[in-house]
Amino acid sequence: MTIGDTAQKQVIVQVSQEDIVSVDVGQQVELRFLANADEAITGAVTDKSFLPDDGGEGVTYKVTISLDEDHPELLQGMTCGVKFILKYE
């Protein structure tokens, strides 16, 4: 997690090249932080990199997620799971 303005926390995740085509700016997400795994926190994708990060685990793309509400209990460096909400037409 990267914290700039503490009222607007963001989560930055790496998404695989196989999954990045299913991620769009504005897409809703659900996050569960290990510190409180019982609580689902919602947010939305605010940025999607078009340049890959070529790391040791394959090609990934950086996706930035802004949280819908302020959560003062969340601290920089916390780990979370992210579920991207897909819409089917």
Biopython code that builds the backbone (N, CA, C, O; Angstrom):
import numpy as np
from Bio.PDB.StructureBuilder import StructureBuilder

atoms = [
    (1, "MET", "N", (0.850, -1.168, 0.000)),
    (1, "MET", "CA", (0.000, 0.000, 0.000)),
    (1, "MET", "C", (0.891, 1.224, 0.000)),
    (1, "MET", "O", (1.918, 1.256, 0.679)),
    (2, "THR", "N", (0.506, 2.212, -0.746)),
    (2, "THR", "CA", (1.210, 3.482, -0.768)),
    (2, "THR", "C", (0.297, 4.547, -0.188)),
    (2, "THR", "O", (-0.868, 4.653, -0.572)),
    (3, "ILE", "N", (0.827, 5.334, 0.739)),
    (3, "ILE", "CA", (0.020, 6.384, 1.354)),
    (3, "ILE", "C", (0.575, 7.740, 0.942)),
    (3, "ILE", "O", (1.742, 8.047, 1.184)),
    (4, "GLY", "N", (-0.279, 8.550, 0.314)),
    (4, "GLY", "CA", (0.073, 9.925, 0.009)),
    (4, "GLY", "C", (-0.698, 10.786, 0.974)),
    (4, "GLY", "O", (-0.236, 11.061, 2.081)),
    (5, "ASP", "N", (-1.869, 11.211, 0.560)),
    (5, "ASP", "CA", (-2.812, 11.897, 1.429)),
    (5, "ASP", "C", (-3.462, 10.823, 2.291)),
    (5, "ASP", "O", (-4.064, 9.891, 1.757)),
    (6, "THR", "N", (-3.354, 10.934, 3.612)),
    (6, "THR", "CA", (-3.864, 9.879, 4.478)),
    (6, "THR", "C", (-5.370, 9.716, 4.366)),
    (6, "THR", "O", (-5.899, 8.676, 4.760)),
    (7, "ALA", "N", (-6.076, 10.709, 3.841)),
    (7, "ALA", "CA", (-7.517, 10.573, 3.640)),
    (7, "ALA", "C", (-7.824, 9.800, 2.362)),
    (7, "ALA", "O", (-8.950, 9.336, 2.184)),
    (8, "GLN", "N", (-6.851, 9.654, 1.473)),
    (8, "GLN", "CA", (-7.061, 8.943, 0.219)),
    (8, "GLN", "C", (-5.978, 7.875, 0.057)),
    (8, "GLN", "O", (-4.981, 8.086, -0.634)),
    (9, "LYS", "N", (-6.184, 6.743, 0.696)),
    (9, "LYS", "CA", (-5.212, 5.659, 0.626)),
    (9, "LYS", "C", (-5.392, 4.893, -0.666)),
    (9, "LYS", "O", (-6.497, 4.770, -1.194)),
    (10, "GLN", "N", (-4.274, 4.380, -1.164)),
    (10, "GLN", "CA", (-4.286, 3.611, -2.400)),
    (10, "GLN", "C", (-3.566, 2.294, -2.193)),
    (10, "GLN", "O", (-2.648, 2.181, -1.381)),
    (11, "VAL", "N", (-4.006, 1.310, -2.944)),
    (11, "VAL", "CA", (-3.346, 0.012, -2.980)),
    (11, "VAL", "C", (-2.770, -0.145, -4.374)),
    (11, "VAL", "O", (-3.450, 0.101, -5.370)),
    (12, "ILE", "N", (-1.511, -0.556, -4.438)),
    (12, "ILE", "CA", (-0.865, -0.809, -5.725)),
    (12, "ILE", "C", (-0.569, -2.299, -5.803)),
    (12, "ILE", "O", (0.130, -2.853, -4.954)),
    (13, "VAL", "N", (-1.113, -2.943, -6.839)),
    (13, "VAL", "CA", (-0.936, -4.379, -7.008)),
    (13, "VAL", "C", (-0.315, -4.675, -8.367)),
    (13, "VAL", "O", (-0.418, -3.878, -9.298)),
    (14, "GLN", "N", (0.322, -5.817, -8.464)),
    (14, "GLN", "CA", (0.868, -6.303, -9.720)),
    (14, "GLN", "C", (-0.106, -7.337, -10.279)),
    (14, "GLN", "O", (-0.493, -8.272, -9.579)),
    (15, "VAL", "N", (-0.496, -7.170, -11.523)),
    (15, "VAL", "CA", (-1.441, -8.075, -12.174)),
    (15, "VAL", "C", (-0.725, -8.747, -13.346)),
    (15, "VAL", "O", (-0.024, -8.091, -14.116)),
    (16, "SER", "N", (-0.909, -10.045, -13.468)),
    (16, "SER", "CA", (-0.221, -10.813, -14.504)),
    (16, "SER", "C", (-0.687, -10.407, -15.903)),
    (16, "SER", "O", (-1.772, -9.854, -16.083)),
    (17, "GLN", "N", (0.162, -10.697, -16.881)),
    (17, "GLN", "CA", (-0.185, -10.362, -18.257)),
    (17, "GLN", "C", (-1.412, -11.140, -18.742)),
    (17, "GLN", "O", (-2.113, -10.688, -19.647)),
    (18, "GLU", "N", (-1.668, -12.285, -18.156)),
    (18, "GLU", "CA", (-2.851, -13.064, -18.526)),
    (18, "GLU", "C", (-4.139, -12.409, -18.027)),
    (18, "GLU", "O", (-5.190, -12.558, -18.650)),
    (19, "ASP", "N", (-4.063, -11.681, -16.901)),
    (19, "ASP", "CA", (-5.251, -11.110, -16.278)),
    (19, "ASP", "C", (-5.448, -9.622, -16.541)),
    (19, "ASP", "O", (-6.549, -9.109, -16.339)),
    (20, "ILE", "N", (-4.411, -8.915, -16.986)),
    (20, "ILE", "CA", (-4.500, -7.460, -17.111)),
    (20, "ILE", "C", (-5.557, -7.026, -18.127)),
    (20, "ILE", "O", (-6.111, -5.934, -18.002)),
    (21, "VAL", "N", (-5.847, -7.853, -19.124)),
    (21, "VAL", "CA", (-6.848, -7.486, -20.130)),
    (21, "VAL", "C", (-8.253, -7.405, -19.527)),
    (21, "VAL", "O", (-9.144, -6.802, -20.126)),
    (22, "SER", "N", (-8.461, -7.998, -18.360)),
    (22, "SER", "CA", (-9.765, -7.971, -17.689)),
    (22, "SER", "C", (-9.897, -6.839, -16.688)),
    (22, "SER", "O", (-10.915, -6.734, -16.004)),
    (23, "VAL", "N", (-8.875, -5.985, -16.591)),
    (23, "VAL", "CA", (-8.871, -4.891, -15.618)),
    (23, "VAL", "C", (-9.026, -3.566, -16.356)),
    (23, "VAL", "O", (-8.312, -3.295, -17.320)),
    (24, "ASP", "N", (-9.979, -2.736, -15.888)),
    (24, "ASP", "CA", (-10.221, -1.431, -16.499)),
    (24, "ASP", "C", (-10.295, -0.351, -15.429)),
    (24, "ASP", "O", (-10.700, -0.618, -14.297)),
    (25, "VAL", "N", (-9.904, 0.866, -15.784)),
    (25, "VAL", "CA", (-10.047, 2.006, -14.887)),
    (25, "VAL", "C", (-11.534, 2.172, -14.574)),
    (25, "VAL", "O", (-12.374, 2.117, -15.472)),
    (26, "GLY", "N", (-11.851, 2.374, -13.299)),
    (26, "GLY", "CA", (-13.222, 2.502, -12.849)),
    (26, "GLY", "C", (-13.812, 1.193, -12.344)),
    (26, "GLY", "O", (-14.866, 1.189, -11.708)),
    (27, "GLN", "N", (-13.142, 0.094, -12.621)),
    (27, "GLN", "CA", (-13.641, -1.220, -12.197)),
    (27, "GLN", "C", (-13.655, -1.330, -10.672)),
    (27, "GLN", "O", (-12.720, -0.894, -10.001)),
    (28, "GLN", "N", (-14.712, -1.912, -10.141)),
    (28, "GLN", "CA", (-14.857, -2.087, -8.701)),
    (28, "GLN", "C", (-14.004, -3.267, -8.221)),
    (28, "GLN", "O", (-13.828, -4.253, -8.936)),
    (29, "VAL", "N", (-13.482, -3.146, -7.001)),
    (29, "VAL", "CA", (-12.680, -4.204, -6.401)),
    (29, "VAL", "C", (-13.094, -4.406, -4.949)),
    (29, "VAL", "O", (-13.673, -3.522, -4.317)),
    (30, "GLU", "N", (-12.783, -5.583, -4.443)),
    (30, "GLU", "CA", (-12.983, -5.905, -3.035)),
    (30, "GLU", "C", (-11.629, -6.307, -2.477)),
    (30, "GLU", "O", (-10.927, -7.128, -3.069)),
    (31, "LEU", "N", (-11.260, -5.733, -1.338)),
    (31, "LEU", "CA", (-9.972, -6.016, -0.714)),
    (31, "LEU", "C", (-10.194, -6.598, 0.671)),
    (31, "LEU", "O", (-11.124, -6.213, 1.379)),
    (32, "ARG", "N", (-9.337, -7.522, 1.043)),
    (32, "ARG", "CA", (-9.353, -8.083, 2.404)),
    (32, "ARG", "C", (-7.915, -8.038, 2.917)),
    (32, "ARG", "O", (-7.024, -8.704, 2.390)),
    (33, "PHE", "N", (-7.718, -7.236, 3.958)),
    (33, "PHE", "CA", (-6.395, -7.080, 4.544)),
    (33, "PHE", "C", (-6.167, -8.163, 5.593)),
    (33, "PHE", "O", (-7.083, -8.510, 6.339)),
    (34, "LEU", "N", (-4.962, -8.692, 5.651)),
    (34, "LEU", "CA", (-4.649, -9.752, 6.607)),
    (34, "LEU", "C", (-4.878, -9.297, 8.038)),
    (34, "LEU", "O", (-5.193, -10.116, 8.900)),
    (35, "ALA", "N", (-4.727, -8.011, 8.305)),
    (35, "ALA", "CA", (-4.922, -7.481, 9.655)),
    (35, "ALA", "C", (-6.374, -7.611, 10.114)),
    (35, "ALA", "O", (-6.644, -7.662, 11.314)),
    (36, "ASN", "N", (-7.309, -7.666, 9.162)),
    (36, "ASN", "CA", (-8.724, -7.808, 9.488)),
    (36, "ASN", "C", (-9.412, -8.517, 8.323)),
    (36, "ASN", "O", (-10.178, -7.902, 7.582)),
    (37, "ALA", "N", (-9.136, -9.804, 8.167)),
    (37, "ALA", "CA", (-9.596, -10.573, 7.009)),
    (37, "ALA", "C", (-11.105, -10.740, 6.947)),
    (37, "ALA", "O", (-11.637, -11.090, 5.894)),
    (38, "ASP", "N", (-11.815, -10.498, 8.058)),
    (38, "ASP", "CA", (-13.271, -10.655, 8.065)),
    (38, "ASP", "C", (-13.996, -9.471, 7.432)),
    (38, "ASP", "O", (-15.173, -9.579, 7.088)),
    (39, "GLU", "N", (-13.306, -8.346, 7.275)),
    (39, "GLU", "CA", (-13.941, -7.142, 6.736)),
    (39, "GLU", "C", (-13.547, -6.941, 5.274)),
    (39, "GLU", "O", (-12.362, -6.863, 4.948)),
    (40, "ALA", "N", (-14.545, -6.857, 4.401)),
    (40, "ALA", "CA", (-14.298, -6.552, 2.995)),
    (40, "ALA", "C", (-14.305, -5.042, 2.819)),
    (40, "ALA", "O", (-15.225, -4.364, 3.275)),
    (41, "ILE", "N", (-13.289, -4.521, 2.165)),
    (41, "ILE", "CA", (-13.159, -3.098, 1.890)),
    (41, "ILE", "C", (-13.299, -2.913, 0.391)),
    (41, "ILE", "O", (-12.720, -3.672, -0.387)),
    (42, "THR", "N", (-14.060, -1.911, -0.019)),
    (42, "THR", "CA", (-14.289, -1.705, -1.442)),
    (42, "THR", "C", (-13.462, -0.547, -1.968)),
    (42, "THR", "O", (-13.047, 0.342, -1.225)),
    (43, "GLY", "N", (-13.237, -0.586, -3.266)),
    (43, "GLY", "CA", (-12.493, 0.454, -3.940)),
    (43, "GLY", "C", (-12.705, 0.356, -5.434)),
    (43, "GLY", "O", (-13.541, -0.412, -5.910)),
    (44, "ALA", "N", (-11.936, 1.146, -6.169)),
    (44, "ALA", "CA", (-12.040, 1.144, -7.625)),
    (44, "ALA", "C", (-10.659, 1.351, -8.232)),
    (44, "ALA", "O", (-9.803, 2.012, -7.644)),
    (45, "VAL", "N", (-10.453, 0.783, -9.409)),
    (45, "VAL", "CA", (-9.198, 0.952, -10.144)),
    (45, "VAL", "C", (-9.126, 2.394, -10.630)),
    (45, "VAL", "O", (-10.042, 2.879, -11.294)),
    (46, "THR", "N", (-8.030, 3.079, -10.292)),
    (46, "THR", "CA", (-7.858, 4.466, -10.722)),
    (46, "THR", "C", (-6.748, 4.630, -11.755)),
    (46, "THR", "O", (-6.661, 5.665, -12.416)),
    (47, "ASP", "N", (-5.897, 3.607, -11.896)),
    (47, "ASP", "CA", (-4.823, 3.680, -12.888)),
    (47, "ASP", "C", (-4.371, 2.275, -13.242)),
    (47, "ASP", "O", (-4.345, 1.377, -12.400)),
    (48, "LYS", "N", (-4.014, 2.107, -14.510)),
    (48, "LYS", "CA", (-3.510, 0.823, -15.006)),
    (48, "LYS", "C", (-2.324, 1.120, -15.906)),
    (48, "LYS", "O", (-2.463, 1.829, -16.902)),
    (49, "SER", "N", (-1.170, 0.590, -15.568)),
    (49, "SER", "CA", (0.041, 0.835, -16.347)),
    (49, "SER", "C", (-0.030, 0.075, -17.669)),
    (49, "SER", "O", (-0.503, -1.061, -17.721)),
    (50, "PHE", "N", (0.441, 0.710, -18.722)),
    (50, "PHE", "CA", (0.521, 0.041, -20.019)),
    (50, "PHE", "C", (1.931, -0.471, -20.291)),
    (50, "PHE", "O", (2.186, -1.116, -21.308)),
    (51, "LEU", "N", (2.845, -0.172, -19.365)),
    (51, "LEU", "CA", (4.222, -0.663, -19.482)),
    (51, "LEU", "C", (4.425, -1.781, -18.473)),
    (51, "LEU", "O", (4.082, -1.620, -17.301)),
    (52, "PRO", "N", (4.971, -2.905, -18.899)),
    (52, "PRO", "CA", (5.122, -4.040, -17.990)),
    (52, "PRO", "C", (6.271, -3.850, -17.010)),
    (52, "PRO", "O", (7.244, -3.151, -17.291)),
    (53, "ASP", "N", (6.132, -4.495, -15.849)),
    (53, "ASP", "CA", (7.227, -4.640, -14.900)),
    (53, "ASP", "C", (7.769, -6.039, -15.127)),
    (53, "ASP", "O", (7.087, -7.028, -14.855)),
    (54, "ASP", "N", (8.966, -6.121, -15.614)),
    (54, "ASP", "CA", (9.542, -7.428, -15.927)),
    (54, "ASP", "C", (10.307, -7.920, -14.715)),
    (54, "ASP", "O", (11.492, -7.628, -14.557)),
    (55, "GLY", "N", (9.626, -8.665, -13.859)),
    (55, "GLY", "CA", (10.237, -9.147, -12.622)),
    (55, "GLY", "C", (10.557, -10.623, -12.696)),
    (55, "GLY", "O", (10.444, -11.252, -13.748)),
    (56, "GLY", "N", (10.958, -11.162, -11.562)),
    (56, "GLY", "CA", (11.348, -12.553, -11.486)),
    (56, "GLY", "C", (10.191, -13.527, -11.608)),
    (56, "GLY", "O", (10.408, -14.716, -11.839)),
    (57, "GLU", "N", (8.962, -13.041, -11.457)),
    (57, "GLU", "CA", (7.805, -13.932, -11.484)),
    (57, "GLU", "C", (7.009, -13.772, -12.773)),
    (57, "GLU", "O", (5.806, -14.036, -12.789)),
    (58, "GLY", "N", (7.649, -13.351, -13.837)),
    (58, "GLY", "CA", (6.954, -13.154, -15.099)),
    (58, "GLY", "C", (6.589, -11.706, -15.314)),
    (58, "GLY", "O", (6.941, -10.836, -14.516)),
    (59, "VAL", "N", (5.883, -11.454, -16.397)),
    (59, "VAL", "CA", (5.502, -10.097, -16.761)),
    (59, "VAL", "C", (4.232, -9.712, -16.000)),
    (59, "VAL", "O", (3.234, -10.433, -16.022)),
    (60, "THR", "N", (4.292, -8.556, -15.325)),
    (60, "THR", "CA", (3.135, -8.034, -14.592)),
    (60, "THR", "C", (2.951, -6.556, -14.922)),
    (60, "THR", "O", (3.844, -5.904, -15.464)),
    (61, "TYR", "N", (1.771, -6.049, -14.581)),
    (61, "TYR", "CA", (1.434, -4.650, -14.806)),
    (61, "TYR", "C", (0.935, -4.054, -13.498)),
    (61, "TYR", "O", (0.198, -4.699, -12.752)),
    (62, "LYS", "N", (1.339, -2.823, -13.228)),
    (62, "LYS", "CA", (0.959, -2.141, -11.995)),
    (62, "LYS", "C", (-0.452, -1.574, -12.130)),
    (62, "LYS", "O", (-0.771, -0.890, -13.102)),
    (63, "VAL", "N", (-1.293, -1.872, -11.130)),
    (63, "VAL", "CA", (-2.663, -1.365, -11.070)),
    (63, "VAL", "C", (-2.835, -0.633, -9.747)),
    (63, "VAL", "O", (-2.490, -1.158, -8.689)),
    (64, "THR", "N", (-3.376, 0.598, -9.814)),
    (64, "THR", "CA", (-3.606, 1.403, -8.614)),
    (64, "THR", "C", (-5.092, 1.402, -8.286)),
    (64, "THR", "O", (-5.939, 1.623, -9.150)),
    (65, "ILE", "N", (-5.387, 1.147, -7.008)),
    (65, "ILE", "CA", (-6.763, 1.089, -6.524)),
    (65, "ILE", "C", (-6.927, 2.125, -5.419)),
    (65, "ILE", "O", (-6.123, 2.172, -4.488)),
    (66, "SER", "N", (-7.969, 2.959, -5.517)),
    (66, "SER", "CA", (-8.305, 3.907, -4.454)),
    (66, "SER", "C", (-9.450, 3.332, -3.641)),
    (66, "SER", "O", (-10.391, 2.763, -4.194)),
    (67, "LEU", "N", (-9.366, 3.482, -2.330)),
    (67, "LEU", "CA", (-10.399, 2.960, -1.442)),
    (67, "LEU", "C", (-11.606, 3.891, -1.433)),
    (67, "LEU", "O", (-11.459, 5.109, -1.528)),
    (68, "ASP", "N", (-12.813, 3.304, -1.317)),
    (68, "ASP", "CA", (-14.045, 4.097, -1.324)),
    (68, "ASP", "C", (-14.200, 4.934, -0.060)),
    (68, "ASP", "O", (-14.775, 6.021, -0.104)),
    (69, "GLU", "N", (-13.690, 4.436, 1.070)),
    (69, "GLU", "CA", (-13.818, 5.146, 2.345)),
    (69, "GLU", "C", (-12.461, 5.185, 3.035)),
    (69, "GLU", "O", (-11.578, 4.375, 2.751)),
    (70, "ASP", "N", (-12.312, 6.146, 3.947)),
    (70, "ASP", "CA", (-11.089, 6.241, 4.738)),
    (70, "ASP", "C", (-11.066, 5.110, 5.768)),
    (70, "ASP", "O", (-12.070, 4.830, 6.424)),
    (71, "HIS", "N", (-9.929, 4.479, 5.895)),
    (71, "HIS", "CA", (-9.741, 3.412, 6.886)),
    (71, "HIS", "C", (-8.467, 3.728, 7.656)),
    (71, "HIS", "O", (-7.388, 3.274, 7.277)),
    (72, "PRO", "N", (-8.579, 4.505, 8.741)),
    (72, "PRO", "CA", (-7.388, 4.943, 9.470)),
    (72, "PRO", "C", (-6.579, 3.800, 10.066)),
    (72, "PRO", "O", (-5.404, 3.982, 10.387)),
    (73, "GLU", "N", (-7.182, 2.632, 10.221)),
    (73, "GLU", "CA", (-6.464, 1.491, 10.791)),
    (73, "GLU", "C", (-5.487, 0.848, 9.803)),
    (73, "GLU", "O", (-4.637, 0.056, 10.209)),
    (74, "LEU", "N", (-5.596, 1.175, 8.523)),
    (74, "LEU", "CA", (-4.705, 0.608, 7.517)),
    (74, "LEU", "C", (-3.398, 1.391, 7.480)),
    (74, "LEU", "O", (-3.389, 2.622, 7.468)),
    (75, "LEU", "N", (-2.309, 0.655, 7.463)),
    (75, "LEU", "CA", (-0.982, 1.270, 7.483)),
    (75, "LEU", "C", (-0.188, 0.861, 6.259)),
    (75, "LEU", "O", (-0.444, -0.181, 5.656)),
    (76, "GLN", "N", (0.776, 1.691, 5.898)),
    (76, "GLN", "CA", (1.630, 1.413, 4.752)),
    (76, "GLN", "C", (2.328, 0.071, 4.938)),
    (76, "GLN", "O", (2.822, -0.242, 6.021)),
    (77, "GLY", "N", (2.360, -0.715, 3.867)),
    (77, "GLY", "CA", (3.064, -1.995, 3.882)),
    (77, "GLY", "C", (2.202, -3.189, 4.247)),
    (77, "GLY", "O", (2.672, -4.326, 4.183)),
    (78, "MET", "N", (0.947, -2.959, 4.631)),
    (78, "MET", "CA", (0.061, -4.070, 4.975)),
    (78, "MET", "C", (-0.238, -4.906, 3.722)),
    (78, "MET", "O", (-0.219, -4.405, 2.597)),
    (79, "THR", "N", (-0.511, -6.184, 3.952)),
    (79, "THR", "CA", (-0.778, -7.119, 2.875)),
    (79, "THR", "C", (-2.277, -7.340, 2.742)),
    (79, "THR", "O", (-3.004, -7.420, 3.733)),
    (80, "CYS", "N", (-2.725, -7.436, 1.486)),
    (80, "CYS", "CA", (-4.147, -7.697, 1.262)),
    (80, "CYS", "C", (-4.339, -8.563, 0.037)),
    (80, "CYS", "O", (-3.468, -8.659, -0.828)),
    (81, "GLY", "N", (-5.499, -9.191, -0.018)),
    (81, "GLY", "CA", (-5.937, -9.906, -1.204)),
    (81, "GLY", "C", (-6.898, -9.005, -1.956)),
    (81, "GLY", "O", (-7.663, -8.258, -1.346)),
    (82, "VAL", "N", (-6.862, -9.074, -3.278)),
    (82, "VAL", "CA", (-7.701, -8.212, -4.106)),
    (82, "VAL", "C", (-8.552, -9.070, -5.026)),
    (82, "VAL", "O", (-8.055, -9.985, -5.684)),
    (83, "LYS", "N", (-9.865, -8.757, -5.063)),
    (83, "LYS", "CA", (-10.776, -9.432, -5.983)),
    (83, "LYS", "C", (-11.341, -8.371, -6.927)),
    (83, "LYS", "O", (-12.023, -7.441, -6.497)),
    (84, "PHE", "N", (-11.047, -8.524, -8.211)),
    (84, "PHE", "CA", (-11.572, -7.610, -9.216)),
    (84, "PHE", "C", (-12.976, -8.082, -9.591)),
    (84, "PHE", "O", (-13.177, -9.254, -9.910)),
    (85, "ILE", "N", (-13.947, -7.166, -9.554)),
    (85, "ILE", "CA", (-15.332, -7.510, -9.859)),
    (85, "ILE", "C", (-15.515, -7.419, -11.377)),
    (85, "ILE", "O", (-15.368, -6.350, -11.971)),
    (86, "LEU", "N", (-15.836, -8.551, -11.987)),
    (86, "LEU", "CA", (-16.007, -8.612, -13.442)),
    (86, "LEU", "C", (-17.481, -8.476, -13.787)),
    (86, "LEU", "O", (-18.347, -8.992, -13.079)),
    (87, "LYS", "N", (-17.756, -7.782, -14.871)),
    (87, "LYS", "CA", (-19.128, -7.650, -15.377)),
    (87, "LYS", "C", (-19.236, -8.423, -16.670)),
    (87, "LYS", "O", (-18.414, -8.270, -17.573)),
    (88, "TYR", "N", (-20.246, -9.246, -16.752)),
    (88, "TYR", "CA", (-20.496, -9.998, -17.988)),
    (88, "TYR", "C", (-21.737, -9.443, -18.650)),
    (88, "TYR", "O", (-22.744, -9.182, -17.991)),
    (89, "GLU", "N", (-21.660, -9.266, -19.951)),
    (89, "GLU", "CA", (-22.810, -8.727, -20.677)),
    (89, "GLU", "C", (-23.545, -9.855, -21.359)),
    (89, "GLU", "O", (-24.551, -9.621, -22.029)),
]
sb = StructureBuilder()
sb.init_structure("model")
sb.init_model(0)
sb.init_chain("A")
sb.init_seg("    ")
for serial, (resi, resn, name, xyz) in enumerate(atoms, 1):
    if name == "N":
        sb.init_residue(resn, " ", resi, " ")
    sb.init_atom(name, np.array(xyz, "f"), 0.0, 1.0, " ", f" {name:<3s}", serial, name[0])
structure = sb.get_structure()
